[in-house]
Amino acid sequence: MHTLYWRDLESPANGEWLGLAVQVEGAHRAPSFLHLQSGGQARIRLMRGDQPLLWATQLPYHDGIWLVKSLVAASPAQASVPPIDSPTLEALRGLRGEARYKAWSRHFVEALRASPGSCLEAGRWLLRLSLAEQAPAWQPPQSHDPRERVLERWRYRSVGRDALLPDWRFYSLEKVLDDDWVQWLDWWGRDNDALIALRRVEDDEGRVKWWRKKAREGELPPVLALRLNCLDACVILDGHCRLRAGLLENVAPEILVLCAYDEQPMPVDTAQRERVLQSLAQRVDAPVRRGRRPLDSEQLNQVLLRLFDDRPWPRVLTRARAVLKEEQWCAEVRDWLAARERLDALEPIIRRVE
């Protein structure tokens, strides 16, 4: 069990809640239970203990990435976080807005800390919440599947606006419905910042039925996802059934995105700062010209806040162990696809072509 500390991040402009920063104490030794491995030729493997969850390989010119997924559900002992139970739901019932976001963020961080199947390692971690917005009315649907059309209407972005923090946007969640063993993410198309499912979910599962009831009551907990830069995507750690329940009830669940990060000091250019201050002073003192709107106090405050903001810059990280041999990776993918009669997909994956 890790020792960790957390603190709420708030906007310096208006005090709006931006997320939860987590510091995990300890030395970087053995990998966490859920961890990444990497090797030559952009070969990647996501592991749950000694069990592969997915194999991935990037195209040479970053046109996209191939995924081969095991789609094996975790046992309770291997889960990243324990299943949410009725007492937890009852304790957090009725919370709305920032109180709800803070409570669920703390719940998942504490659950990750206590779980033997966690992805947490020593270092800094950031938890930010993304909420759904309706897609523009003028944008035509891309699919005839009614489930996919619901997902196409959901556009996610992080709560709060802050120039330093990552803004996790999901432009389409349709990839979570793809339950094939093989998945192609087109980085020049619609698949940037995709949300990836790691297990199959059936509409008639008991947990899905229970979460559908909670969705109708307005008490559907957030989905927990882990950001992996090497995939340019997030993988679902907890909430596959909740996401499916929200889809069936047309209720967009919140998505809590966890990422590792470090802090880079922000360089201060005093000469540039002085030039901006002089320009602001001239703008404020100058008479208002026709067709030019004067700076109001809110705009002026925003400029000054950004000008004197010397907080360290959070740089999002994805850690992996460089232990994979390409021959081993290719053999595993070949054996996995052969056992599932999908060898038709093998050649482009091995050759790293679309």
C-alpha positions as CSV (number, residue, x, y, z in Angstrom):
1,M,0.0,0.0,0.0
2,H,1.4,3.4,-1.0
3,T,1.8,6.5,1.1
4,L,0.3,9.4,-0.8
5,Y,-0.7,13.0,-0.4
6,W,-3.2,15.0,-2.4
7,R,-4.3,18.6,-2.9
8,D,-7.1,20.3,-4.8
9,L,-6.0,22.4,-7.8
10,E,-8.0,25.6,-8.1
11,S,-8.0,28.3,-10.7
12,P,-6.0,31.4,-9.6
13,A,-8.5,33.5,-11.5
14,N,-11.8,32.5,-9.9
15,G,-11.1,29.6,-7.5
16,E,-12.8,27.0,-9.8
17,W,-11.9,23.4,-9.1
18,L,-9.5,22.1,-11.7
19,G,-8.5,18.6,-10.5
20,L,-6.6,16.7,-7.9
21,A,-2.8,16.6,-7.7
22,V,-1.4,13.4,-6.0
23,Q,2.1,12.8,-4.7
24,V,3.0,9.1,-4.2
25,E,5.9,8.5,-1.9
26,G,8.6,5.8,-2.4
27,A,11.4,4.8,-4.7
28,H,11.1,3.8,-8.3
29,R,11.7,0.1,-8.0
30,A,9.5,-2.7,-9.3
31,P,6.8,-1.8,-11.8
32,S,3.2,-1.5,-10.6
33,F,0.8,-4.3,-11.2
34,L,-0.7,-2.5,-14.2
35,H,2.3,-1.3,-16.3
36,L,3.7,-0.7,-19.8
37,Q,6.5,-2.4,-21.5
38,S,8.3,-1.2,-24.7
39,G,10.8,-2.4,-27.2
40,G,12.3,-1.8,-30.6
41,Q,10.2,-1.0,-33.7
42,A,7.7,0.9,-31.5
43,R,6.4,-2.3,-30.0
44,I,4.3,-1.8,-26.8
45,R,2.6,-4.1,-24.4
46,L,0.2,-3.2,-21.5
47,M,0.5,-5.8,-18.7
48,R,-1.8,-6.7,-15.8
49,G,0.7,-8.5,-13.7
50,D,2.1,-11.2,-16.0
51,Q,-1.0,-11.1,-18.3
52,P,-0.9,-9.0,-21.5
53,L,-3.9,-6.7,-21.8
54,L,-3.0,-5.3,-25.2
55,W,-0.2,-5.2,-27.7
56,A,0.4,-2.1,-29.8
57,T,2.7,-0.8,-32.5
58,Q,2.9,2.7,-34.0
59,L,3.3,3.4,-37.7
60,P,6.8,4.8,-38.6
61,Y,5.5,8.3,-39.5
62,H,2.9,8.5,-36.7
63,D,0.0,8.0,-39.0
64,G,-1.7,5.8,-36.4
65,I,-1.4,2.7,-34.2
66,W,-2.4,-0.9,-34.3
67,L,-3.9,-2.4,-31.1
68,V,-4.4,-6.1,-30.4
69,K,-6.5,-6.5,-27.3
70,S,-6.9,-9.6,-25.1
71,L,-10.4,-8.3,-23.9
72,V,-10.0,-10.4,-20.7
73,A,-11.9,-9.1,-17.7
74,A,-10.0,-8.7,-14.5
75,S,-10.7,-10.9,-11.5
76,P,-11.7,-8.9,-8.3
77,A,-8.1,-9.5,-7.0
78,Q,-6.6,-8.1,-10.2
79,A,-8.9,-5.1,-10.7
80,S,-7.3,-1.6,-10.7
81,V,-9.9,-0.5,-8.2
82,P,-12.5,-2.6,-6.2
83,P,-16.0,-2.5,-7.6
84,I,-18.2,0.4,-6.3
85,D,-20.6,-1.0,-3.8
86,S,-24.0,0.3,-2.5
87,P,-22.6,1.8,0.8
88,T,-20.2,4.0,-1.3
89,L,-23.0,5.1,-3.6
90,E,-25.2,5.9,-0.6
91,A,-22.4,7.9,1.1
92,L,-22.0,10.1,-2.1
93,R,-25.6,10.2,-3.1
94,G,-27.0,13.7,-3.9
95,L,-23.7,15.4,-4.3
96,R,-23.6,17.8,-7.3
97,G,-21.1,20.1,-9.0
98,E,-17.7,20.5,-7.4
99,A,-18.6,18.6,-4.2
100,R,-19.4,15.6,-6.4
101,Y,-16.2,15.9,-8.5
102,K,-14.0,16.2,-5.4
103,A,-15.7,13.3,-3.6
104,W,-15.3,10.9,-6.5
105,S,-11.8,12.0,-7.2
106,R,-10.8,11.2,-3.6
107,H,-12.7,7.9,-3.7
108,F,-10.8,6.7,-6.8
109,V,-7.4,7.9,-5.5
110,E,-7.9,6.1,-2.2
111,A,-9.1,3.0,-4.1
112,L,-6.0,3.0,-6.3
113,R,-3.8,3.4,-3.2
114,A,-5.3,0.4,-1.5
115,S,-5.7,-1.9,-4.6
116,P,-3.0,-4.5,-5.4
117,G,-3.9,-4.2,-9.1
118,S,-3.2,-0.4,-9.2
119,C,-1.2,1.5,-11.8
120,L,0.2,3.9,-9.2
121,E,3.9,4.2,-8.8
122,A,6.1,6.7,-7.0
123,G,5.9,10.2,-8.4
124,R,3.3,12.8,-9.3
125,W,-0.1,12.1,-10.6
126,L,-2.9,14.3,-11.8
127,L,-6.7,13.5,-11.9
128,R,-8.8,15.7,-14.0
129,L,-12.5,15.5,-14.9
130,S,-14.0,15.7,-18.4
131,L,-17.6,16.4,-19.0
132,A,-19.7,15.9,-22.1
133,E,-21.0,18.7,-24.3
134,Q,-23.5,18.3,-27.1
135,A,-22.0,18.2,-30.6
136,P,-22.8,21.1,-32.9
137,A,-26.3,20.7,-34.4
138,W,-25.0,21.3,-37.9
139,Q,-22.6,18.3,-37.7
140,P,-24.2,15.3,-39.5
141,P,-24.0,11.8,-37.9
142,Q,-21.4,9.5,-39.3
143,S,-23.0,6.2,-38.4
144,H,-26.4,4.4,-38.9
145,D,-26.0,2.5,-35.6
146,P,-28.2,4.2,-33.0
147,R,-25.7,3.4,-30.3
148,E,-22.8,5.0,-32.2
149,R,-25.0,8.0,-33.0
150,V,-25.5,8.6,-29.3
151,L,-21.7,8.5,-28.8
152,E,-21.2,10.9,-31.7
153,R,-23.3,13.5,-29.9
154,W,-21.0,13.5,-26.9
155,R,-18.0,15.7,-26.9
156,Y,-15.9,15.8,-23.8
157,R,-13.5,18.4,-22.4
158,S,-11.9,19.0,-19.0
159,V,-13.7,21.1,-16.3
160,G,-12.1,24.4,-15.7
161,R,-9.9,26.4,-18.0
162,D,-6.2,26.6,-17.2
163,A,-3.4,27.3,-19.6
164,L,-0.9,25.0,-17.7
165,L,-3.1,21.9,-17.2
166,P,-3.9,19.3,-19.9
167,D,-7.4,19.7,-21.4
168,W,-8.6,16.1,-22.0
169,R,-11.0,16.2,-25.0
170,F,-12.8,13.2,-26.4
171,Y,-14.3,14.0,-29.8
172,S,-15.8,10.6,-30.3
173,L,-16.4,7.6,-28.0
174,E,-17.4,5.2,-30.8
175,K,-14.1,3.2,-30.4
176,V,-15.4,1.8,-27.0
177,L,-18.0,-0.1,-29.0
178,D,-15.3,-1.9,-31.1
179,D,-15.1,-5.3,-29.4
180,D,-12.9,-6.8,-32.1
181,W,-9.5,-8.3,-31.1
182,V,-7.8,-5.9,-33.5
183,Q,-8.3,-2.2,-33.6
184,W,-6.8,0.5,-35.8
185,L,-6.5,4.1,-34.6
186,D,-6.1,6.6,-37.4
187,W,-4.2,9.6,-35.9
188,W,-5.0,11.7,-39.1
189,G,-8.7,11.0,-38.8
190,R,-11.2,10.9,-35.9
191,D,-9.2,8.7,-33.5
192,N,-7.0,11.2,-31.7
193,D,-7.6,11.1,-27.9
194,A,-9.7,8.0,-28.2
195,L,-11.2,6.1,-25.2
196,I,-10.2,2.4,-25.4
197,A,-12.1,-0.4,-23.7
198,L,-10.1,-3.3,-22.2
199,R,-12.9,-5.8,-21.9
200,R,-16.1,-6.8,-23.6
201,V,-19.5,-5.8,-22.0
202,E,-22.9,-7.3,-22.8
203,D,-26.1,-5.2,-22.5
204,D,-27.7,-7.9,-20.3
205,E,-24.9,-8.1,-17.7
206,G,-26.1,-7.7,-14.1
207,R,-23.8,-4.8,-13.4
208,V,-25.0,-3.0,-16.6
209,K,-28.6,-3.4,-15.5
210,W,-27.8,-2.0,-12.0
211,W,-26.0,0.9,-13.4
212,R,-28.8,1.7,-15.8
213,K,-31.1,2.1,-12.8
214,K,-28.5,4.4,-11.2
215,A,-28.2,6.4,-14.4
216,R,-32.0,7.0,-14.4
217,E,-31.7,8.2,-10.8
218,G,-28.9,10.6,-11.7
219,E,-26.4,8.8,-9.6
220,L,-24.1,7.2,-12.2
221,P,-20.4,7.5,-10.9
222,P,-17.6,8.7,-13.3
223,V,-15.6,6.4,-15.5
224,L,-11.9,6.1,-14.5
225,A,-9.4,6.2,-17.4
226,L,-5.6,6.2,-17.6
227,R,-3.8,8.5,-20.2
228,L,-1.2,6.7,-22.3
229,N,0.7,9.2,-24.5
230,C,2.2,6.3,-26.6
231,L,-1.3,5.4,-27.7
232,D,-2.5,9.0,-27.9
233,A,-5.5,7.6,-26.0
234,C,-6.9,6.7,-22.6
235,V,-7.7,3.2,-21.5
236,I,-10.6,2.5,-19.1
237,L,-9.4,1.3,-15.7
238,D,-12.8,1.2,-14.1
239,G,-16.3,1.8,-15.5
240,H,-16.9,-0.4,-18.6
241,C,-20.3,-1.3,-17.4
242,R,-21.1,2.2,-16.3
243,L,-20.2,3.6,-19.7
244,R,-22.4,1.0,-21.4
245,A,-25.3,1.8,-19.0
246,G,-25.0,5.5,-19.8
247,L,-25.0,4.7,-23.5
248,L,-28.2,2.6,-23.2
249,E,-29.9,5.3,-21.1
250,N,-28.5,8.2,-23.2
251,V,-26.8,9.6,-20.1
252,A,-23.2,10.8,-20.7
253,P,-21.1,9.7,-17.7
254,E,-18.3,11.9,-16.4
255,I,-14.7,10.7,-17.2
256,L,-11.9,11.0,-14.6
257,V,-8.6,11.0,-16.4
258,L,-5.5,9.9,-14.5
259,C,-2.0,10.7,-15.8
260,A,1.5,10.8,-14.5
261,Y,3.4,14.0,-14.7
262,D,6.5,16.0,-13.6
263,E,7.0,19.7,-13.1
264,Q,9.1,22.0,-15.3
265,P,10.1,25.4,-13.9
266,M,8.5,28.2,-15.8
267,P,11.1,30.6,-17.2
268,V,10.5,34.3,-16.4
269,D,11.3,36.8,-19.1
270,T,11.4,40.1,-17.1
271,A,12.0,42.2,-20.2
272,Q,9.0,40.8,-22.0
273,R,6.9,41.3,-18.8
274,E,7.9,44.9,-18.7
275,R,7.0,45.5,-22.3
276,V,3.5,44.0,-21.7
277,L,3.0,46.2,-18.6
278,Q,3.9,49.3,-20.6
279,S,1.6,48.3,-23.4
280,L,-1.2,47.7,-20.9
281,A,-0.6,51.1,-19.3
282,Q,-0.8,52.9,-22.7
283,R,-3.9,51.0,-23.6
284,V,-5.7,51.9,-20.3
285,D,-4.7,55.5,-20.4
286,A,-5.3,56.1,-24.2
287,P,-8.7,57.5,-25.3
288,V,-11.1,55.0,-26.7
289,R,-10.9,54.9,-30.5
290,R,-13.9,54.2,-32.7
291,G,-14.2,50.5,-33.4
292,R,-11.9,49.6,-30.6
293,R,-13.4,48.2,-27.4
294,P,-11.7,49.3,-24.1
295,L,-10.2,46.8,-21.8
296,D,-12.6,46.0,-18.9
297,S,-11.4,45.1,-15.4
298,E,-12.0,41.4,-16.0
299,Q,-9.9,41.3,-19.2
300,L,-7.2,43.3,-17.5
301,N,-7.1,40.9,-14.5
302,Q,-6.8,37.9,-16.8
303,V,-3.9,39.4,-18.7
304,L,-2.1,40.3,-15.4
305,L,-2.7,36.8,-13.9
306,R,-1.2,35.1,-17.0
307,L,1.7,37.6,-17.0
308,F,2.7,36.9,-13.4
309,D,1.8,33.2,-13.3
310,D,5.1,31.5,-12.4
311,R,3.7,28.1,-11.4
312,P,5.8,25.2,-12.7
313,W,4.6,23.6,-15.9
314,P,3.1,20.1,-15.5
315,R,4.4,17.8,-18.3
316,V,2.3,14.7,-18.8
317,L,4.4,11.4,-18.8
318,T,3.9,7.8,-19.7
319,R,6.4,5.5,-18.1
320,A,7.3,2.1,-19.6
321,R,10.0,-0.5,-19.0
322,A,12.2,-1.1,-22.1
323,V,12.3,-4.9,-21.7
324,L,10.5,-6.1,-24.8
325,K,12.3,-8.1,-27.6
326,E,10.7,-7.6,-31.0
327,E,10.8,-11.3,-31.8
328,Q,9.0,-12.1,-28.6
329,W,6.3,-9.4,-29.2
330,C,5.7,-10.6,-32.8
331,A,5.5,-14.2,-31.7
332,E,2.9,-13.4,-29.0
333,V,0.8,-11.4,-31.4
334,R,1.0,-14.1,-34.1
335,D,-0.1,-16.8,-31.6
336,W,-2.9,-14.7,-30.1
337,L,-4.4,-13.9,-33.5
338,A,-4.0,-17.5,-34.8
339,A,-5.9,-18.8,-31.8
340,R,-8.8,-16.4,-32.6
341,E,-8.7,-17.0,-36.4
342,R,-7.6,-13.4,-37.1
343,L,-4.3,-14.0,-39.0
344,D,-5.7,-11.9,-41.8
345,A,-4.7,-8.8,-39.7
346,L,-1.2,-10.0,-38.9
347,E,0.8,-8.7,-41.8
348,P,0.0,-5.0,-41.6
349,I,0.6,-5.1,-37.8
350,I,4.0,-6.8,-38.1
351,R,5.1,-4.5,-41.0
352,R,3.6,-1.4,-39.3
353,V,1.5,-0.3,-42.3
354,E,-2.1,0.7,-42.5
